[in-house]
Amino acid sequence: MTAVLPEARPIGTAGESYAVTLRAVSKRYGAGPLGLALDRIDLAIPAGQFLCLVGASGCGKSTLLNLVSGLDTPSAGEIGVTSRPTLMFQEHALLPWLSAVDNVALPMRLAGLPKPERQEKAAEYLRSVHLGDVLHKRPHELSGGMRQRVAIARTLATESKVLLMDEPFGALDAMTRDLLHDELESLWQARGLTILFVTHNVREAVRLGDRVVLLSSRPGRVVADFPVGLPRPRSFSDPDVTAASGEITAALRKEVARHAQH
């Protein structure tokens, strides 16, 4: 699913060299310790960076994306975004009665773009994810991986420079996921996008990210920030990817164990 709220307005102003900034951001849903989801998050994402966010279940990763997107507002702190972001969820949420090209054209239709122009642009976005031959097929005629490619193309059709991705490949098989990693990386580099990518898979985070940020268990706090200086392209089988994944996984396990003791 891709979400863009025309009425969403970021709080504060991102710094000149940053696409996204969070300053002392907290989110509370109720009273008491369990009501605090995020606690004083400080995070700055340079324009063009691919940042991956990892942490135990319930640590507030999705909450953080909702705050940055404008779907929710922080209880405290400030968020700055240089352009309206687009949020993509794990579930593609394509409209079943629309063809692939019409699903991709939907954001442009909502923006009032004339039909011939939006159809042409939607076809171009589908070709960018290697789906130029399925323009008029409906979602039920496509594989899971192809439907997710259509969702990525629809995300690109918003023409946002900041993409927020909430485990977009979590439901896919390993081979399809690996292929989509390659395609997403190519699109990110070619279009100069800034991506904030949430995943439970540490190896996926190292495979894709320039940085991997680890959140603590609830309430979510930034407990570690790992730069990933490995050359691209990368693969899951690279020894350096395995080694970096092991280091981050050890930190994650330590954090989960610490939380279990309280």
GITA-V660600 format. One line per field, one symbol per residue. ss: DSSP state (h for helix, s for strand, l for the rest). psi: psi as a letter, one per 40 degrees, with the letter a starting at -180 (. if undefined). Layout:
# GITA-V660600
ss->???
psi->???
This chain:
# GITA-V660600
ss->lssllllllllllllllsssssssssssllllhhhssssssssssslllsssssllllllhhhhhhhhhllllllssssssllllsssllllllllllshhhhhhhhhhhllllhhhhhhhhhhhhhhlllllllllshhhllhhhhhhhhhhhhhhllllssssslllllllhhhhhhhhhhhhhhhhhhllssssslllhhhhhhhllsssssllllslsssssslllllllllllhhhhhhhhhhhhhhhhhhhhhhll
psi->hhhhhdehhihahiidehdhhhhfhihheiiideehdihfhhhhhiheihhhhiiiheeedddddddddediiidiaihhhdihihhhidhdfihdeiidddddedddddeehiddddddddddddddfffeefdeiideeiidddddddddddddeefiehhhhgfeedeiidddddddddddddddddefihhhhhiehdddddddidihhhiiihihiheihhigfiiiiiidehdddddddddddddddddddddde.
